[in-house]
Amino acid sequence: MIIIYLFIGLITSIIGALPLGATNIAVINTTLKHNTRQAFKISFAAGFAEVILSYYALHCNMTVRIFFESNQWIQILIALLLLSAGGFLFFKSTKKKSDRKQLKTSKYMTGFLLGLLNPPVLLFWLVIYGVINNYAFSLSIESSFLVLFLFFFGVYLGKLITLHLYSKFSLIIRQKFENINTIINKVTGSLLFVIGLFNVIKIYVI
């Protein structure tokens, strides 16, 4: 019966990773511009970042939620960074560069940072723990090592699988279009801008 925690971690992680965010966009962008191997590096590192965020949410729970609610400047800063990155990509020139130069940036570091610097995901896990503990399941930092290991392993697998599916979907796009670097930048930039704008609206309107 303890194996159920693996599936809880897996399912909740997939649900959290499905909405289009900065990490998903990075995986799509990398697959289209480079290859699935480079995109997998982002997914691999983002999975560890997801585990860290979910563990931190479990450890701190209400303290973290209160901190984010009382420090709106953090949410505003994240929104401004997304708006800036979106605008930069949308208007970025698409001059040809050698693949060797483009691949110098560590995809592992990109995936880890994009996965870790993600307050909405942290808040998602805070809500999820509340839901889990409202039912017949009990999950806390005092749970047994095996329960926590299975749960967080499920979290990692869920993130990895979801991002890998995004990468596979990107391959379908690449097979149907040629020379789409400009489109990639504009679509990626637009999505980041919309995500940033949504965060601003959420802070001041909702």
Backbone as a chain_set.jsonl record, in Angstrom:
{"seq": "MIIIYLFIGLITSIIGALPLGATNIAVINTTLKHNTRQAFKISFAAGFAEVILSYYALHCNMTVRIFFESNQWIQILIALLLLSAGGFLFFKSTKKKSDRKQLKTSKYMTGFLLGLLNPPVLLFWLVIYGVINNYAFSLSIESSFLVLFLFFFGVYLGKLITLHLYSKFSLIIRQKFENINTIINKVTGSLLFVIGLFNVIKIYVI", "coords": {"N": [[0.824, -1.212, 0.0], [2.072, 1.149, 0.528], [3.267, 1.93, -1.773], [1.562, 3.589, -3.06], [2.213, 6.223, -2.603], [4.205, 6.792, -4.401], [2.778, 6.961, -6.804], [1.095, 9.078, -6.193], [2.92, 11.197, -5.973], [3.884, 11.126, -8.619], [1.562, 11.668, -10.24], [0.656, 14.174, -9.239], [2.891, 15.737, -9.81], [2.965, 15.65, -12.609], [0.559, 16.981, -13.193], [1.22, 19.51, -12.189], [3.306, 20.181, -13.911], [2.228, 20.326, -16.443], [0.928, 22.83, -17.288], [1.93, 25.505, -19.439], [5.051, 26.778, -18.917], [8.105, 28.589, -18.037], [10.167, 26.628, -18.037], [9.092, 24.548, -19.615], [8.862, 25.919, -22.048], [11.553, 26.423, -22.547], [12.456, 23.817, -23.004], [11.019, 23.128, -25.332], [11.999, 25.108, -27.082], [14.767, 24.49, -27.127], [14.745, 21.897, -28.18], [13.767, 22.388, -30.762], [15.684, 24.159, -31.809], [18.107, 22.857, -31.417], [18.527, 19.803, -30.417], [16.918, 16.731, -29.192], [18.52, 15.622, -27.25], [19.927, 17.733, -26.032], [17.72, 19.064, -25.004], [16.836, 17.179, -23.195], [18.715, 17.389, -21.189], [17.978, 19.763, -19.936], [15.461, 18.974, -18.959], [16.229, 16.893, -17.241], [17.725, 18.22, -15.217], [15.793, 20.034, -14.354], [13.993, 18.359, -13.141], [15.254, 17.685, -10.701], [15.244, 20.2, -9.523], [12.514, 20.519, -9.169], [11.983, 18.567, -7.24], [13.418, 19.657, -5.082], [11.992, 22.06, -4.649], [9.45, 21.007, -4.008], [10.08, 19.56, -1.715], [10.952, 21.629, -0.05], [8.59, 23.076, 0.177], [7.055, 21.222, 1.573], [8.51, 21.099, 3.925], [8.42, 23.722, 4.986], [5.847, 24.742, 4.549], [3.162, 26.514, 5.725], [4.627, 28.786, 6.458], [6.111, 29.549, 4.201], [4.032, 30.163, 2.406], [2.818, 32.382, 3.636], [4.984, 34.12, 3.557], [5.315, 34.642, 0.761], [2.851, 35.798, 0.216], [2.953, 38.101, 1.724], [5.087, 39.466, 0.695], [5.004, 40.951, -1.946], [6.734, 42.051, -3.75], [8.525, 40.159, -4.643], [6.988, 38.539, -6.316], [6.328, 40.465, -8.204], [8.873, 41.068, -9.218], [9.585, 38.617, -10.45], [7.588, 38.553, -12.409], [8.298, 40.821, -13.931], [10.805, 40.04, -14.893], [10.048, 37.92, -16.564], [8.49, 39.324, -18.426], [10.458, 40.98, -19.537], [12.258, 39.063, -20.606], [10.557, 37.892, -22.463], [10.007, 40.062, -24.208], [12.605, 40.522, -25.153], [13.226, 38.131, -26.573], [11.205, 38.191, -28.496], [11.859, 40.387, -30.117], [14.36, 39.717, -30.877], [17.178, 39.4, -33.006], [17.627, 37.06, -35.654], [20.117, 36.082, -36.649], [22.432, 33.87, -38.163], [24.28, 31.613, -36.202], [27.092, 29.73, -35.136], [26.637, 26.3, -34.216], [28.315, 25.348, -32.275], [28.943, 27.548, -30.738], [26.457, 28.239, -29.69], [25.832, 26.094, -28.052], [27.359, 26.313, -25.829], [26.356, 27.313, -23.442], [25.349, 25.964, -20.37], [23.017, 23.463, -20.366], [22.078, 21.958, -18.307], [22.362, 23.693, -16.131], [20.63, 25.716, -16.96], [18.128, 24.372, -16.97], [17.951, 23.671, -14.256], [17.955, 26.179, -12.896], [15.726, 27.486, -14.048], [13.752, 25.742, -13.208], [13.972, 25.942, -10.445], [13.762, 28.683, -9.704], [10.944, 29.489, -9.45], [8.272, 30.618, -8.259], [5.367, 30.217, -8.556], [5.209, 27.409, -8.827], [6.134, 26.542, -6.375], [4.082, 27.501, -4.713], [2.059, 25.952, -5.771], [2.765, 23.392, -4.828], [2.449, 23.792, -2.099], [-0.326, 24.037, -1.91], [-1.059, 21.51, -2.869], [-0.086, 19.777, -0.871], [-1.795, 20.426, 1.185], [-4.198, 19.454, 0.139], [-3.606, 16.698, -0.127], [-3.247, 15.924, 2.565], [-5.749, 16.342, 3.528], [-7.209, 14.217, 2.854], [-7.257, 10.614, 3.081], [-4.583, 10.229, 3.286], [-1.382, 10.754, 4.777], [1.15, 13.039, 4.874], [4.204, 14.294, 5.708], [7.138, 16.044, 6.913], [8.016, 14.38, 8.839], [7.349, 11.87, 8.03], [8.027, 8.408, 7.132], [11.245, 7.36, 5.849], [11.062, 5.767, 3.537], [8.494, 6.359, 2.545], [8.769, 9.114, 1.936], [10.873, 8.956, 0.093], [9.715, 7.443, -2.034], [7.61, 9.153, -2.731], [8.937, 11.574, -3.546], [10.509, 10.546, -5.57], [8.55, 9.88, -7.37], [7.677, 12.472, -7.921], [9.917, 13.497, -9.254], [10.011, 11.787, -11.536], [7.548, 12.415, -12.715], [7.874, 15.109, -13.504], [10.017, 14.833, -15.296], [8.963, 13.092, -17.269], [6.798, 14.606, -18.279], [8.076, 16.906, -19.35], [9.645, 15.625, -21.241], [7.701, 14.698, -22.986], [6.809, 17.137, -23.971], [9.081, 17.79, -25.409], [9.082, 15.762, -27.378], [6.755, 16.432, -28.727], [7.599, 18.801, -29.829], [9.332, 17.877, -31.793], [7.584, 16.939, -33.735], [6.568, 19.332, -34.632], [8.905, 20.44, -35.731], [9.402, 18.741, -37.865], [7.456, 19.447, -39.644], [7.884, 22.04, -40.375], [10.315, 24.286, -41.779], [13.329, 26.142, -41.253], [12.529, 27.84, -38.998], [13.393, 29.557, -37.012], [12.893, 32.294, -36.478], [10.129, 32.263, -36.04], [10.063, 30.603, -33.805], [11.391, 32.188, -31.841], [9.625, 34.371, -31.698], [7.193, 33.203, -30.925], [7.977, 31.97, -28.495], [8.84, 34.245, -27.081], [6.421, 35.678, -26.989], [4.831, 33.936, -25.449], [6.221, 33.902, -22.973], [5.943, 36.601, -22.343], [3.158, 36.785, -22.061], [2.784, 35.06, -19.873], [4.186, 36.511, -17.902], [2.62, 38.858, -17.903], [0.195, 37.832, -17.038], [0.896, 37.158, -14.424], [1.294, 39.717, -13.353], [-1.315, 40.768, -13.554], [-2.602, 38.98, -11.848], [-1.474, 39.712, -9.412], [-2.346, 42.374, -8.996], [-5.055, 42.492, -9.669], [-6.593, 40.099, -9.324]], "CA": [[0.0, 0.0, 0.0], [2.952, 2.316, 0.626], [3.649, 2.3, -3.139], [0.614, 4.609, -3.517], [2.86, 7.532, -2.515], [4.922, 6.984, -5.662], [1.798, 7.397, -7.802], [0.627, 10.411, -5.795], [3.975, 12.121, -6.398], [3.933, 11.117, -10.086], [0.382, 12.327, -10.802], [0.646, 15.599, -8.87], [3.98, 16.396, -10.531], [2.528, 15.793, -14.01], [-0.448, 18.051, -13.202], [1.92, 20.777, -11.986], [4.22, 20.476, -15.025], [1.492, 20.442, -17.703], [0.765, 24.218, -17.762], [3.108, 26.02, -20.138], [5.857, 27.701, -18.124], [9.429, 28.91, -18.577], [10.927, 25.397, -18.264], [8.499, 23.886, -20.776], [9.228, 26.71, -23.224], [12.983, 26.189, -22.785], [12.579, 22.47, -23.579], [10.528, 23.228, -26.714], [12.94, 25.956, -27.821], [16.034, 23.762, -27.283], [14.502, 20.79, -29.104], [13.62, 22.914, -32.12], [16.914, 24.802, -32.284], [19.247, 21.948, -31.305], [18.077, 18.41, -30.523], [16.27, 16.215, -27.983], [19.542, 15.331, -26.24], [20.142, 18.97, -25.291], [16.478, 19.344, -24.273], [16.755, 16.242, -22.077], [19.558, 17.928, -20.116], [17.138, 20.726, -19.22], [14.448, 18.19, -18.24], [16.926, 16.136, -16.194], [18.047, 19.133, -14.114], [14.543, 20.627, -13.863], [13.392, 17.37, -12.25], [15.862, 17.853, -9.381], [14.743, 21.472, -8.986], [11.124, 20.268, -8.752], [12.064, 17.83, -5.973], [13.857, 20.604, -4.055], [10.865, 22.952, -4.364], [8.385, 20.267, -3.328], [10.571, 19.247, -0.365], [10.954, 22.889, 0.706], [7.189, 23.382, 0.471], [6.636, 20.291, 2.622], [9.239, 21.438, 5.153], [8.038, 25.034, 5.531], [4.406, 24.828, 4.421], [2.47, 27.787, 5.907], [5.595, 29.885, 6.54], [6.423, 29.967, 2.833], [2.848, 30.784, 1.82], [2.679, 33.716, 4.241], [6.092, 34.942, 3.064], [5.028, 35.1, -0.594], [1.678, 36.668, 0.234], [3.297, 39.383, 2.353], [6.195, 40.085, -0.05], [4.583, 40.98, -3.348], [7.824, 42.51, -4.612], [9.135, 38.976, -5.258], [6.114, 38.17, -7.421], [6.466, 41.522, -9.212], [10.187, 40.901, -9.831], [9.486, 37.462, -11.348], [6.752, 38.958, -13.548], [9.078, 41.757, -14.751], [11.834, 39.252, -15.576], [9.384, 37.195, -17.644], [8.125, 40.321, -19.444], [11.703, 41.404, -20.196], [12.754, 37.949, -21.418], [9.631, 37.748, -23.58], [10.26, 41.157, -25.148], [13.929, 40.321, -25.76], [13.144, 37.057, -27.566], [10.302, 38.57, -29.584], [12.524, 41.327, -31.013], [15.727, 39.266, -31.088], [17.599, 39.121, -34.379], [17.867, 35.622, -35.846], [21.301, 35.859, -37.478], [23.007, 32.522, -38.007], [25.455, 31.445, -35.34], [27.546, 28.331, -35.167], [26.072, 25.459, -33.16], [29.316, 25.202, -31.221], [28.83, 28.718, -29.876], [25.172, 28.237, -29.034], [25.725, 25.016, -27.088], [28.28, 26.528, -24.716], [25.576, 27.511, -22.228], [25.013, 24.694, -19.742], [21.592, 23.163, -20.359], [21.772, 21.489, -16.953], [22.189, 24.879, -15.289], [19.41, 26.38, -17.416], [16.986, 23.624, -16.469], [17.894, 23.731, -12.794], [17.58, 27.529, -12.467], [14.341, 27.742, -14.462], [12.891, 24.943, -12.353], [14.071, 26.355, -9.043], [13.273, 30.059, -9.534], [9.578, 29.392, -9.946], [7.344, 30.748, -7.122], [4.06, 29.57, -8.74], [5.332, 25.966, -8.583], [6.24, 26.398, -4.915], [2.727, 27.678, -4.193], [1.304, 24.77, -6.202], [3.046, 22.287, -3.914], [1.834, 24.116, -0.81], [-1.745, 23.692, -2.039], [-1.151, 20.051, -3.036], [0.096, 19.12, 0.439], [-3.042, 20.626, 1.918], [-5.184, 18.521, -0.439], [-3.215, 15.322, 0.219], [-3.456, 15.674, 3.991], [-7.176, 16.424, 3.828], [-7.792, 12.909, 2.563], [-6.82, 9.518, 3.955], [-3.122, 10.122, 3.259], [-0.656, 11.649, 5.677], [2.488, 13.286, 4.361], [4.89, 15.391, 6.385], [8.582, 15.875, 6.973], [8.267, 13.295, 9.8], [6.984, 10.575, 7.436], [9.155, 7.485, 7.033], [12.169, 7.591, 4.738], [10.559, 5.077, 2.348], [7.354, 7.142, 2.04], [9.295, 10.346, 1.326], [11.651, 8.588, -1.091], [8.785, 7.065, -3.1], [6.863, 10.337, -3.152], [9.791, 12.506, -4.293], [10.909, 9.87, -6.802], [7.404, 10.084, -8.247], [7.723, 13.882, -8.325], [10.976, 13.63, -10.266], [9.585, 11.095, -12.75], [6.452, 13.169, -13.312], [8.44, 16.289, -14.178], [10.846, 14.366, -16.407], [8.082, 12.54, -18.307], [6.026, 15.7, -18.891], [8.966, 17.715, -20.181], [10.054, 14.796, -22.377], [6.578, 14.712, -23.928], [6.875, 18.446, -24.634], [10.173, 17.705, -26.37], [8.618, 14.921, -28.484], [5.777, 17.232, -29.476], [8.381, 19.779, -30.585], [9.873, 17.199, -32.965], [6.514, 16.91, -34.729], [6.54, 20.683, -35.195], [10.104, 20.656, -36.534], [9.294, 17.956, -39.101], [6.48, 20.061, -40.543], [8.328, 23.374, -40.77], [11.749, 24.468, -41.985], [13.843, 27.494, -41.004], [11.517, 28.529, -38.198], [14.012, 30.22, -35.861], [12.194, 33.545, -36.204], [8.835, 31.907, -35.452], [10.333, 30.075, -32.458], [11.683, 33.313, -30.953], [8.436, 35.2, -31.516], [6.219, 32.438, -30.14], [8.532, 31.842, -27.147], [8.777, 35.572, -26.473], [5.012, 36.005, -26.735], [4.367, 33.112, -24.325], [6.834, 34.423, -21.741], [5.33, 37.903, -22.075], [1.796, 36.521, -21.572], [2.909, 34.515, -18.514], [4.54, 37.64, -17.045], [1.455, 39.742, -17.821], [-0.779, 37.151, -16.186], [1.35, 37.299, -13.036], [1.019, 41.11, -12.947], [-2.773, 40.867, -13.366], [-2.932, 38.193, -10.665], [-1.041, 40.458, -8.233], [-3.076, 43.634, -8.807], [-6.481, 42.428, -9.96], [-7.269, 38.925, -8.698]], "C": [[0.859, 1.264, 0.0], [3.372, 2.827, -0.758], [2.729, 3.387, -3.694], [1.24, 6.0, -3.503], [3.69, 7.834, -3.769], [3.984, 7.542, -6.731], [1.221, 8.77, -7.47], [1.639, 11.465, -6.244], [4.025, 12.259, -7.907], [2.789, 11.936, -10.682], [0.373, 13.822, -10.494], [1.737, 16.368, -9.606], [3.616, 16.624, -11.996], [1.516, 16.929, -14.129], [0.224, 19.418, -13.082], [2.789, 21.176, -13.163], [3.505, 20.685, -16.351], [1.303, 21.887, -18.187], [2.058, 24.754, -18.356], [3.811, 27.063, -19.274], [7.227, 27.892, -18.753], [10.243, 27.653, -18.89], [10.421, 24.652, -19.49], [8.904, 24.588, -22.062], [10.696, 26.487, -23.578], [13.219, 24.827, -23.434], [12.145, 22.482, -25.046], [11.545, 23.96, -27.581], [14.242, 25.207, -28.124], [15.884, 22.589, -28.256], [14.462, 21.282, -30.541], [14.918, 23.485, -32.666], [18.106, 23.856, -32.298], [18.805, 20.497, -31.509], [17.483, 17.949, -29.201], [17.271, 15.925, -26.867], [19.815, 16.561, -25.382], [18.915, 19.32, -24.449], [16.354, 18.429, -23.053], [17.602, 16.719, -20.893], [18.776, 18.93, -19.268], [16.112, 19.984, -18.366], [15.051, 17.468, -17.043], [17.193, 17.018, -14.97], [16.789, 19.752, -13.514], [13.822, 19.677, -12.916], [13.934, 17.477, -10.833], [15.377, 19.141, -8.716], [13.317, 21.309, -8.465], [11.09, 19.535, -7.404], [12.452, 18.771, -4.832], [12.71, 21.536, -3.651], [9.769, 22.231, -3.585], [8.798, 19.888, -1.902], [10.534, 20.495, 0.519], [9.536, 23.278, 1.105], [6.666, 22.495, 1.591], [7.254, 20.672, 3.962], [8.694, 22.718, 5.801], [6.529, 25.273, 5.53], [3.858, 26.238, 4.626], [3.421, 28.973, 5.946], [5.917, 30.449, 5.164], [5.242, 30.693, 2.211], [2.664, 32.209, 2.342], [3.757, 34.652, 3.723], [5.795, 35.499, 1.68], [3.838, 36.057, -0.633], [1.996, 38.048, 0.804], [4.454, 40.1, 1.677], [5.894, 40.061, -1.552], [5.702, 41.399, -4.286], [8.512, 41.333, -5.304], [8.315, 38.549, -6.47], [6.227, 39.176, -8.565], [7.784, 41.376, -9.96], [10.184, 39.745, -10.83], [8.701, 37.831, -12.598], [7.523, 39.879, -14.488], [10.178, 41.034, -15.533], [11.251, 38.482, -16.76], [8.999, 38.134, -18.783], [9.348, 40.755, -20.239], [12.241, 40.317, -21.115], [11.869, 37.742, -22.649], [9.852, 38.807, -24.646], [11.582, 40.985, -25.878], [13.872, 39.271, -26.866], [12.289, 37.445, -28.764], [11.008, 39.465, -30.609], [13.967, 40.924, -31.341], [15.999, 38.987, -32.566], [17.929, 37.644, -34.504], [19.021, 35.368, -36.81], [21.892, 34.498, -37.162], [24.235, 32.545, -37.113], [25.843, 29.98, -35.385], [26.957, 27.569, -33.996], [27.015, 25.333, -31.984], [29.205, 26.338, -30.217], [27.548, 28.673, -29.056], [25.094, 27.189, -27.925], [26.647, 25.182, -25.882], [27.532, 26.702, -23.393], [25.154, 26.162, -21.67], [23.504, 24.502, -19.701], [21.164, 22.637, -18.993], [21.492, 22.673, -16.03], [20.914, 25.616, -15.661], [18.172, 25.699, -16.853], [16.824, 23.744, -14.971], [17.405, 25.103, -12.312], [16.14, 27.857, -12.839], [13.358, 26.967, -13.582], [12.848, 25.436, -10.924], [13.482, 27.742, -8.796], [11.862, 30.174, -10.097], [8.572, 29.432, -8.795], [5.974, 30.116, -7.336], [4.095, 28.063, -8.479], [5.42, 25.691, -7.083], [4.863, 26.521, -4.272], [1.831, 26.497, -4.575], [1.513, 23.618, -5.225], [2.479, 22.544, -2.52], [0.353, 23.736, -0.806], [-1.921, 22.179, -2.102], [-1.017, 19.327, -1.7], [-1.143, 19.277, 1.306], [-4.111, 19.656, 1.446], [-4.877, 17.09, -0.021], [-3.563, 15.003, 1.672], [-4.911, 15.812, 4.422], [-7.886, 15.105, 3.569], [-7.164, 11.843, 3.475], [-5.307, 9.396, 4.039], [-2.496, 11.137, 4.219], [0.775, 11.788, 5.169], [3.069, 14.504, 5.052], [6.38, 15.096, 6.408], [8.957, 14.755, 7.939], [7.886, 11.922, 9.252], [8.231, 9.703, 7.282], [9.997, 7.783, 5.793], [11.626, 6.981, 3.447], [9.394, 5.839, 1.71], [7.846, 8.385, 1.314], [10.076, 10.034, 0.051], [10.734, 8.256, -2.265], [8.05, 8.281, -3.641], [7.724, 11.25, -4.024], [10.357, 11.868, -5.565], [9.793, 9.997, -7.836], [7.352, 11.504, -8.78], [8.741, 14.082, -9.441], [10.546, 13.004, -11.6], [8.487, 11.87, -13.476], [6.936, 14.375, -14.083], [9.206, 15.871, -15.427], [9.981, 13.874, -17.576], [7.337, 13.654, -19.039], [6.889, 16.544, -19.812], [9.446, 16.927, -21.408], [8.95, 14.746, -23.439], [6.498, 16.043, -24.673], [7.949, 18.424, -25.712], [9.77, 16.886, -27.6], [7.623, 15.67, -29.362], [6.494, 18.267, -30.339], [8.964, 19.17, -31.848], [8.847, 17.134, -34.091], [6.428, 18.266, -35.43], [7.714, 20.881, -36.141], [10.035, 19.905, -37.866], [8.364, 18.617, -40.121], [6.917, 21.431, -41.052], [9.843, 23.398, -40.941], [12.111, 25.93, -41.735], [12.854, 28.326, -40.182], [12.112, 29.206, -36.96], [13.288, 31.503, -35.477], [10.857, 33.275, -35.525], [9.017, 31.425, -34.02], [10.536, 31.221, -31.473], [10.437, 34.132, -30.656], [7.375, 34.496, -30.674], [6.686, 32.315, -28.689], [8.446, 33.166, -26.404], [7.365, 35.958, -26.102], [4.486, 35.233, -25.527], [4.925, 33.594, -22.996], [6.2, 35.743, -21.343], [3.927, 37.729, -21.486], [1.819, 35.974, -20.142], [3.243, 35.627, -17.519], [3.374, 38.573, -16.832], [0.381, 39.143, -16.915], [-0.407, 37.273, -14.713], [1.093, 38.698, -12.505], [-0.463, 41.292, -12.653], [-3.202, 40.149, -12.091], [-2.582, 38.954, -9.373], [-1.978, 41.63, -7.943], [-4.575, 43.554, -9.0], [-7.192, 41.309, -9.211], [-7.113, 38.96, -7.194]], "O": [[0.428, 2.318, -0.469], [3.776, 3.979, -0.913], [3.066, 4.036, -4.684], [0.854, 6.863, -4.292], [3.854, 8.994, -4.148], [4.335, 8.465, -7.465], [0.895, 9.54, -8.373], [1.271, 12.491, -6.817], [4.186, 13.362, -8.43], [3.017, 12.798, -11.531], [0.115, 14.641, -11.376], [1.535, 17.522, -9.985], [3.926, 17.674, -12.559], [1.597, 17.744, -15.049], [-0.145, 20.365, -13.776], [2.997, 22.365, -13.405], [4.116, 21.177, -17.3], [1.494, 22.157, -19.373], [3.145, 24.491, -17.843], [3.236, 28.099, -18.942], [7.485, 27.419, -19.86], [10.939, 27.612, -19.904], [11.21, 24.179, -20.308], [9.247, 23.939, -23.051], [11.048, 26.375, -24.752], [14.075, 24.691, -24.307], [12.823, 21.914, -25.902], [11.907, 23.5, -28.664], [14.759, 25.278, -29.239], [16.78, 22.318, -29.056], [15.05, 20.67, -31.432], [15.225, 23.32, -33.847], [19.022, 24.029, -33.102], [18.72, 20.023, -32.642], [17.529, 18.673, -28.207], [16.926, 15.975, -25.687], [19.924, 16.46, -24.16], [19.042, 19.809, -23.326], [15.838, 18.835, -22.011], [17.251, 16.482, -19.736], [18.893, 18.947, -18.043], [15.91, 20.317, -17.198], [14.459, 17.434, -15.965], [16.926, 16.621, -13.836], [16.721, 19.973, -12.305], [13.125, 20.115, -12.0], [13.177, 17.373, -9.867], [15.13, 19.177, -7.51], [12.954, 21.89, -7.443], [10.271, 19.846, -6.539], [11.885, 18.695, -3.742], [12.483, 21.774, -2.464], [9.225, 22.771, -2.622], [7.971, 19.894, -0.99], [10.139, 20.432, 1.683], [9.299, 23.748, 2.217], [5.922, 22.955, 2.458], [6.605, 20.58, 5.004], [8.531, 22.782, 7.019], [6.004, 25.938, 6.423], [4.072, 27.094, 3.767], [3.057, 30.064, 5.508], [5.988, 31.664, 4.978], [5.419, 31.723, 1.56], [2.386, 33.128, 1.572], [3.5, 35.83, 3.476], [5.994, 36.689, 1.436], [3.82, 37.006, -1.417], [1.384, 39.043, 0.415], [4.775, 41.23, 2.045], [6.45, 39.265, -2.309], [5.635, 41.136, -5.487], [9.023, 41.476, -6.415], [8.87, 38.235, -7.523], [6.224, 38.803, -9.738], [7.831, 41.535, -11.18], [10.719, 39.874, -11.931], [9.088, 37.475, -13.711], [7.42, 39.743, -15.708], [10.453, 41.368, -16.686], [11.868, 38.397, -17.822], [9.156, 37.797, -19.956], [9.29, 40.883, -21.462], [12.633, 40.588, -22.25], [12.364, 37.453, -23.738], [9.884, 38.503, -25.838], [11.679, 41.265, -27.072], [14.398, 39.481, -27.959], [12.593, 37.083, -29.901], [10.791, 39.33, -31.813], [14.702, 41.671, -31.987], [15.168, 38.42, -33.275], [18.453, 37.041, -33.567], [18.909, 34.521, -37.697], [21.85, 34.038, -36.02], [25.113, 33.396, -37.259], [25.014, 29.107, -35.642], [26.794, 28.121, -32.908], [26.583, 25.223, -30.837], [29.35, 26.137, -29.012], [27.544, 29.023, -27.876], [24.361, 27.378, -26.955], [26.712, 24.308, -25.017], [28.022, 26.285, -22.343], [24.657, 25.31, -22.407], [22.792, 25.286, -19.075], [20.026, 22.843, -18.57], [20.534, 22.669, -15.258], [20.192, 26.091, -14.784], [17.277, 26.357, -16.324], [15.712, 23.898, -14.465], [16.549, 25.187, -11.431], [15.41, 28.44, -12.038], [12.279, 27.459, -13.252], [11.812, 25.359, -10.264], [12.786, 27.957, -7.804], [11.624, 30.864, -11.088], [8.068, 28.384, -8.39], [5.438, 29.524, -6.4], [3.127, 27.5, -7.969], [4.847, 24.72, -6.587], [4.515, 25.737, -3.389], [0.959, 26.093, -3.807], [0.558, 22.945, -4.837], [2.071, 21.605, -1.837], [-0.156, 23.187, 0.17], [-2.821, 21.628, -1.47], [-1.749, 18.375, -1.429], [-1.499, 18.378, 2.068], [-4.848, 19.096, 2.258], [-5.773, 16.353, 0.39], [-4.107, 13.94, 1.969], [-5.27, 15.448, 5.542], [-9.018, 14.899, 4.005], [-6.605, 12.167, 4.522], [-4.794, 8.556, 4.778], [-3.024, 12.228, 4.432], [1.51, 10.809, 5.047], [2.509, 15.598, 4.994], [6.823, 14.032, 5.976], [10.07, 14.232, 7.884], [8.075, 10.913, 9.932], [9.355, 10.206, 7.301], [9.522, 8.377, 4.825], [11.715, 7.596, 2.384], [9.316, 5.951, 0.487], [7.398, 8.68, 0.206], [9.964, 10.747, -0.946], [10.956, 8.737, -3.376], [7.883, 8.43, -4.851], [7.304, 11.655, -5.108], [10.653, 12.572, -6.531], [10.052, 10.196, -9.023], [7.025, 11.725, -9.946], [8.467, 14.747, -10.44], [10.699, 13.615, -12.657], [8.495, 11.968, -14.703], [6.468, 14.64, -15.19], [9.061, 16.481, -16.486], [10.244, 14.207, -18.732], [7.254, 13.65, -20.267], [6.483, 16.864, -20.929], [9.629, 17.498, -22.483], [9.23, 14.75, -24.638], [6.161, 16.08, -25.857], [7.757, 18.971, -26.799], [10.079, 17.265, -28.729], [7.649, 15.554, -30.588], [6.051, 18.574, -31.446], [9.085, 19.852, -32.866], [9.199, 17.258, -35.265], [6.243, 18.346, -36.644], [7.547, 21.427, -37.232], [10.552, 20.382, -38.877], [8.477, 18.37, -41.322], [6.384, 21.927, -42.045], [10.56, 22.616, -40.316], [11.309, 26.833, -41.972], [12.403, 29.383, -40.622], [11.411, 29.406, -35.968], [13.089, 31.776, -34.294], [10.487, 33.952, -34.566], [8.243, 31.779, -33.13], [9.933, 31.236, -30.4], [10.209, 34.541, -29.518], [6.738, 35.111, -29.818], [5.905, 32.526, -27.762], [8.034, 33.213, -25.245], [7.129, 36.504, -25.025], [3.786, 35.791, -24.683], [4.197, 33.688, -22.008], [5.946, 35.989, -20.164], [3.548, 38.423, -20.543], [1.0, 36.356, -19.306], [2.668, 35.69, -16.432], [3.146, 39.037, -15.715], [-0.256, 39.848, -16.132], [-1.271, 37.466, -13.858], [0.718, 38.864, -11.344], [-0.836, 41.888, -11.642], [-4.052, 40.637, -11.348], [-3.294, 38.856, -8.374], [-2.36, 41.858, -6.796], [-5.305, 44.439, -8.553], [-8.221, 41.512, -8.566], [-7.606, 38.069, -6.501]]}, "num_chains": 1, "name": "protein.A"}
